Amino acid sequence: MYKTIIRNLLFLFDAEKVHHFTFSLLKIVFKIPFVESVVKARHIVKDKNLERNLFGLKFKNPIGLAAGFDKNAVLFDELSNFGFGFIEIGTVTPKAQEGNPKKRIFRLKKDRALINRMGFNNDGVDAIVKRLKNKKTDILIGGNIGKNKITPNENAVDDYIICFKALFNVVDYFVVNVSSPNTPNLRDLQEKKPLTDLLNSLQSENSLKKHRKPILLKIAPDLTENQLLDIIEIVKATKIDGVIATNTTLSREGLQSLKKNEVGGLSGKPLTNRSTEVIRFLSEKSNKAISIIGVGGIHSAQDALDKINAGADLVQLYTGFIYEGPKLVKEVNKALIN
């Protein structure tokens, strides 16, 4: 029903407007008695074999919702009913910002993909902390943090520290986002020295806490093999907890859609193989010493299994969740059991 009716209807309208409309609708629908229990019954799969213990956290299952979907932490409780084992909010910046001018999300239907150039639009860390304090479910929450557009790279560490401190008591793990292509010069922070300095600063702040929180690094799929080897060295040197591979890509190779030349990061099916290659490279070259969350182009249970077989401990959905619908979460979990 989702792919034949609901998706076709939603895809008639602007992608960003539909996203906000759907969020508002779900907020209302989940207030109706019995809706929550019905959605849970249809989507949640419980099985001991799905549970994962990673960087000190217990995940009910290894399927998460990637950052960018519930950017402002307004729907995580409702989304938890669709069977996710964890949800990542953000990217969050210290101050609220509008992001890049609209129109800034483009569907590439022939390619089962999206191009976005959102630019870290969010309500700011203080507003997001208030929402997370009202969490009603036990879903694990990741906090994806970044810098404001107006903050120069030489001061970027300050922005990440502000978000880290503010979110510390309301999230279960952190993700350092230096790999979005939509904030000018942000990807320069992936270079060895600035990235090492940034992660060491966060780890220093982490060490001051009574109970530290896991810190992961989200990387771009466009890194070279030498850069990926640097990432392995940096992860080991800074002793962070893992890597999320991968963010959106700047590549447009093999696309069929007319909108393929829109500026922004590409996500969805065209990213499937490259993100899996990055996962495999990191896993093999580190001798499986690095915890990896795999994301990028998961549109089927097999896509998720391929990433896990390549070395991912957990996986995340985003564009596949939009194109394939909520049943994808259940399909992946059932495939993992089988």
C-alpha positions, 0 to 999 in steps of 0.5 A: 500500500505504501509504495503503490498509493501513499508514496505516489501521492506524497511524491506529487508534492515538494519533498521538504513540504511533504516531510513537514506535512507528514511529521505534523500528520503523524504527531496528530495520528499517534494521539488517537487511541490504539494507533501506537499499539497497532503500529507497534504490532505491525512493525516491531520485531523482538528477538534475542538474536537481534540484540547488539551490545556495542560501545557500552550500549544495548541495542534492541536491534541493529537497524537505526534511523540516520541523522537528517530525518528527525533533524530537530528531535520532534518525532523520535518517540513516534518513529520508535514505533516503526521498529528501529533499534536507535534513532539519530537526531541532528545535525545539531548546531549551537545556534539555530540556522535556516540552512541553504535557500529553498528548493533544496531537496530533489527526488531522483525517482529513476535512481531511487535517490535524493539530492539534498543541500539542506545546510544544517538547518535546525532549531539550535541545540537549546531547543532540541535539548528541551524536546529530548528531555521530554522523551517518553520511550526507551529508544536509544538516541544518537546526537549528530553534531556540527558547526554553524555556517558562520563559524570559521573552521579555526573556531569549529572545535568550540561549536562541537564542544558547545553541542557536546556539553548541551546534549550530553545528558539527553543522548546515548552517543555522539556523532561528529559530522565533518562530512556534509558537503552542504556547509562551505569548507566543512569537509576540510575538517576531515584532514588529519590534523584538524580532525585529530585536534577536534576529536581529542578536544571532544575526548578531553571533554568526555573524560571530565564526565563521570560516565563518558558517552561514545563518540563516533565519526561520520565520514564521506564516501568520497575519501581516497584509500589514503584518506581512509587509512588516515581515518583508521589511524585517527580513530585509534589515536584518539580512541573514539568509539567508531565510524559511521560510513557513509554520508552523502556523496558528491559523485553523480556517476551512472545517474539517469534522472534529469535532476542529477546535476543539482548541487548537494549530497546524493543519497539512496540506491546509487550509494549502495556499493560505494558505502559498502566498499568503504565499510569493507576497507575500514574493517579489513585494514583495521583488522576489524578493530573499529566499530562501524555503523553502515549507512548509504543506499539500503533499500532491501534486506539484502543491502543491509546484510551486505553491509553487515557482512562487509563489517558493519556492526549496525546499519542505518536507513534514510532514503531507503525508508522514504522510497521503500516505506516503514516495512523495510525495517521489519524486513531487515530485522526478519532477514537478520533472524533468519 
